[in-house]
Amino acid sequence: MDKPTTGDFTKTPGWLDWYTGPSQPRFQLPAGAVDAHCHVFGPGAEFPYAPERKYTPCDASKAQLFALRDHLGFEKNVIVQATCHGADNRALVDALIASQGRARGVATVKRSVTDQELQAMHNAGVRGVRFNFVKRLVDFTPKDELMEIAGRIAKLGWHVVIYFEAVDLPELWDFFTALPTTVVVDHMGRPDVSLPVDGPQFELFRKFMRLHPNVWSKVSCPERLSVSGPKALHGEQNAYRDVVPFARAIVEEFPDRVLWGTDWPHPNLKDHMPDDGLLVDFIPHIAPTAELQHKLLVDNPNRLYWS
Ligand SMILES: O=C(O)c1cc(C(=O)O)oc(=O)c1
């Protein structure tokens, strides 16, 4: 793959660029596998980063994403609008159209979005909107605005993707459970994996999924959640041990409501940038049987995004 560029923008100090030359995964993905959480950044020279962004990344183009897809052995992508592009979905839509049906998208919209704009996004392959509650990434949007957007996109058959941190789930519970669509949680609601997997924090998340059959979870981002490592670098086949029990518990209890994605190009990692090939090798640790792997990687994402 090409090396990352920066265009005319200056990257956030300490920014880690995505890993070039990822290894060939040892785990062979099943035919039809979907990378259900990844992003495109710019390129900034073509699709400028949003003025209200909280970070400036290195570029991560659609061509680079599709090269990674092919290298790792995925058939398709779900591209999630990154907060560095705000509610300007042009880079996302451009990538969706270029994918020729091999990518679907999750957009960020404001209440001012028109029905024609929503329809155009639908035609390009958008199937959801993302509501972000991680304070370091976005400015606050009132919940009545978000609920209004949810009501409108529900009519298109779209779903809502939510990104929040585990400590905020109690406060957000009533809003989340009132959403009228399928609800997809990013990265298992970001549990603190140094706490017990059967402790109150993660138990609340499991209860959230148990009580609400419309709630799905991405069991992605061990590289973001792990405290103990080891990192997915230098051929490590047993990376991020502390995340395994959390992700595996969700995959085994809710096999028909889980998704997996690389999270490439891994925005805002501070510590290291994983080898995406080794991230794929993480999958059998959390989905140990061929049946669970097929649901996670093929059946579930195809049902949600391509049917
Ligand atoms: O849209 C983003 O900016 C974004 C950021 C992060 C993060 O910084 O945790 O994770 C994501 O999955 C997406």
PDBQT file of the ligand as one rigid body, heavy atoms in Angstrom, charges set to zero:
ROOT
HETATM    1  O1  LIG A 401     -15.148   9.150  14.140  1.00  0.00    +0.000 OA
HETATM    2  C1  LIG A 401     -14.152   9.220  14.871  1.00  0.00    +0.000 C 
HETATM    3  O2  LIG A 401     -13.489  10.251  14.976  1.00  0.00    +0.000 OA
HETATM    4  C2  LIG A 401     -13.783   8.049  15.671  1.00  0.00    +0.000 A 
HETATM    5  C3  LIG A 401     -12.951   8.211  16.759  1.00  0.00    +0.000 A 
HETATM    6  C4  LIG A 401     -12.701   7.155  17.561  1.00  0.00    +0.000 A 
HETATM    7  C5  LIG A 401     -11.959   7.332  18.796  1.00  0.00    +0.000 C 
HETATM    8  O3  LIG A 401     -11.189   8.280  18.880  1.00  0.00    +0.000 OA
HETATM    9  O4  LIG A 401     -12.186   6.520  19.714  1.00  0.00    +0.000 OA
HETATM   10  O5  LIG A 401     -13.182   5.912  17.278  1.00  0.00    +0.000 OA
HETATM   11  C6  LIG A 401     -13.975   5.700  16.204  1.00  0.00    +0.000 A 
HETATM   12  O6  LIG A 401     -14.440   4.555  16.005  1.00  0.00    +0.000 OA
HETATM   13  C7  LIG A 401     -14.277   6.795  15.388  1.00  0.00    +0.000 A 
ENDROOT
TORSDOF 0
